[in-house]
Amino acid sequence: MNRRTFLASAGALASSARAAQKLPLKKGILLDMLPKEMSYADRLQLARDVGFEELECPTIRSDAEAEEIRKAARAAGLRIHSVMNTDHWQYPLSSSDPDVVARSVDCMEVSLKNAQFWGADTVLLVPAVVNEQTSYREAWDRSVKEIRKLIPLAKERKVVIAVEVVWNKFLLSPLEFAQYVDQFESPWVKAYFDVGNVALFAYPQDWIRTLAGRIVKLHFKDFRFRAEKGTGKRIAEFVPLREGDLDWKQIHSAIQNIGFRGTATVEVRGGDRAVLQEISRRVDLILAGA
């Protein structure tokens, strides 16, 4: 073997070894994926038993309920790492109606309160919705204005506002998403990146590398895409993790490339113990690069 061949072989082996490395991510699950007929204590213990380490909760307005969840999480050894704000779709910050915006801001304030109470470090926010009533420019300007107002409260509570792209016809490229986050010039506004939400029109691995250090949290889900009869429009169907069209090896590589070490929360249809165990197993495979 000559020197060139040896170096090429060594490089290939090193590359293969890197690709096989397990991602150093915490495994998160949504509270809403757990069986609703069970008590919070039993639900959260179940999540821990099947292998999840962290929990993402929706906005909770009842102090008593928030306390119950906190106690259940502590008893189960399950960290609440994030709050999924609940009103941003029905009451978007981008609305032209001041009452709608006020409701959206109020929900964010409650979510930030929840996060501080539970020890979570992020609140997920869908920043705007583009529709027939709200133009792209209006969605951008209105949402930026309201998020700027929320930054002092986020700083006070030491909770990051984590902006997520969903199917809201807004922030349609990774460059634009990066620009949106960067304009705040604040450590209290970051990106919550969902690998499935952009797969309908883009490549998640590209977004991950472009967003890089802006990403504070990840969501895992999977889709299978098909062409709608008659129109040819691409339709997304939820499928179990690793059974859809997402290239999980490429996603694994991109996460590894940027050195992300946070939490990846699975966002799929939940179920009973057997269902949750299988979801947990599939997340392990993704993290292992299998």
N, C-alpha and C positions, 0 to 999 in steps of 0.2 A: 504494500500500500504506500503510495507516494504521499508527500506532505499535503498536497492540495486535497487529495481524496480523504486523508485522515481528518483534516480540519473540517471538510464538508460533512463527514460522518459525525464528527463530534458535535458540530453545530446542530445537526438534525436531531441527535440524541438529546441535546440540551433543550432544544425547542419542544421536543416531545415530552420531556420531563416537566417543563414549565406548564404545558397544556394540561398535564395530568394533576397538577396541584389543586388541592381542595381550596375553594374560596373561603377566606376567613370572615364569613358573614354570619350574623345572628339570624335564626329562623323565626319569622313573625307570622302571626295568624290574625285574621279579623275576628273580633268578638261576634259579629253577626254570622260567622260560619259555624258557630258552636250550637248544639241543640238547645232551642229556646225553651223547651219544656223542663229543662234542668235548672237548678238554682245557679247563681253566679259562682258560688264556691265549687260546685260539682263541674260546671262548664270549664272553669279555668284549670281545675285539677286535671280534667280530661285532656285539655290542650297540652299541659306539661307532660302528662303521662305518655302521649304519643310522639313527643319529641320536639315540641315547639318551646322556644325560649322567651319570646316576647309577644306582646299583644298590641293591636291597634283598636282603639275604641271609638265609637261615634260620639258626637256631642251629647252630653247628659246635663239636662237643666236641673234635675232634682239633686240637691245636696245629699240627701239620704241615700239615694241610689248611687251617687258617685262614691260615697263612703263605703257602701257595700261592695262595690267593684274593687276599690282600693284594698280592702281587707281580704277579699277573695284572692286577688293577685299576689299579695304578700304571703298568704298562707300556701299558695301553690308554688311560690318561687318563680313567678312569671312577671317579668318587667313590662309595665305599660310604657311603650316607647313613643307612641304617636296618637294624635286625635284626628279622626277624619271628620272635618267640618261637614255638617249635614244640610245646610240651607243654601249652599252656593249655586245649585241648579235652579231651584224654584225661585230663589231671591238673589240673582247675580249682582255683583258689584257694578257691572256694566250697564245696568238698567237706567233708563231715563227717568224713572219714577222714584222720587226721593224716599217714599215710604218703603219701597222694595229694597233700596240700598240700605236704609236704616235697619231693616230686618236682617239683611246680610251681615252688616257690621256688628249688630248685636250678637248674632250667632258666632262670629269670629271671636268676639270678646268673651263669650261663655266658653268657647273651645280653648282659648288661651288660659282661662281660669282653670278649666279641667286639667289641662296639660301640666300646669304648675302644681296643682293639687296631687296629681298622680305621679309626678316626677318624670313626665314625658318631655322630650326635647324638641318635638315638632308638632305643628298643626298643619294638616293637608288642606290646601285651598285651591279650588278651581277658580281662577281669577276673573274669568269673563266668559260670556256666551255671545257668539255672533249669530244673528238671525235676521229676519226681514225687518225687524224694528231697530236693530242695533248694528251699525256698520263696523267694519274692522277697526277703523281709526277711532271711533267712539268707544269700542270695547277696550282698546289699548289705553286711551287717555283717561277714561273714567276709572278703570281698575287700578291704574298706576296711582292716580290721585288718592283713592281710598286706601290702598296698601301703604302709601307713605304715611297716612294718618295713623295706621295701626302699628308702625314700626316702634314708636316709643313704648307702647304697651308690651310688645313682644320682647323688647330689650329689658324692660322692667321685670318681666316674668321669666326671662332667660329661656325663651321658647322661639324656635325658628319658624317663620311662615314659609311653608314648603309648597311651592306652586307646582301644580300637576297639569299636564296636557291630557285631555280626554277627547271625546268626539264632540267638541264644542266649536269646531271650525275656527279655532284660534291658535296661534303659535304653531304654524304648520311646517316649520323647518327647525333643525337643531341650531342653526346660526341665529335665527330669530329668537328662539327660546333663550339662548345664551345672552343675547342682547337685552331681552326683557329683564332677566335676573340682574345683569350687570348694571343696568341704569340706576338701580336703587343704591348702589355703592354701600351696601350694608351687609354685615355678617348674619343679619336676622332675616334675610330673604334668600332662599336657596331653591333648588329644583328637587321635586319628588318625581322620579322618573319611573313610569310604568312601561315595561318592555312590550306589553301587548297592545297598548293604546295607539302606538304609532305604526304597528306592523301592517295595518291595512293599506298604508300609502308610503311607507318608508322602511328603512332597515334599522332596527333597534341598536345594533352594535355601532353603527355610525353615530347615532345620537349620543350614546354613552361616551364614546371617545371625544366627541365635540364638547359635550357638557362637562365632562371630566370633574374637576374639583368643585363644580357648582352642585353636584348631586349630593344630597344629604340622606335620601332614602330611596329604596327600590320597591316596586310592586312586580310580582310574578303572576302572569296568567298566560293562557295559550288560546289560539284561534286556528280554525281551518277556514280557508277562503274559497269561495265558489262564485261562478258567474251566474247572475240571475237570468232566468229564461226570458227571452224577449228583449231585454234591455242590455244585457252584458255587464251590468253594474256588479261590482265586487261586493259580495255579502260575507260578513264575518259570523262564524258560528263558534260559540264557546265549546271547548273540548278539554278533557283532562290534560294536565301538564305533560309535555313531551309527546303528545299525540297530534299536535297541530302543525302549522306551517312555519313556526318560529324556528330559527336555526340556533338552538341552545348552545352548541359548541362555540359558535361565533360570539354569542352573548357572553358566555363564560370567559372567552379570551379577552373581550373588550373590558369587562369588569376587572379582570386581572391586570390588564394593561394600565388602567388608570389608578390602580392601587386602592380601590374602594374597600373599606373595612366596616361598613355600617350594617344596617338591617335590611333584609329582603323579606317583605311580607307577602304571603300568598293571598291572592284575591280571586277565588274560584267558588263554585257551589260547595257548601259544606255538607255535613251529615253526621252520622253516628260514629262510634269509635272506629269501626272497620274502615269507613270512608276516610276519616281523618288520618288514620295510620297510613293508608295508601298515599294520601296527599303528602304526608311527611316524608315517606320513602322516596317519592318522586322529586321532592325538593332536594333531598340528599344527593340524588343522582345528578341533578343540575349543578349543585355546588361542587361535586366531584369532577365535573366535566365529562360525564359519561354519555 
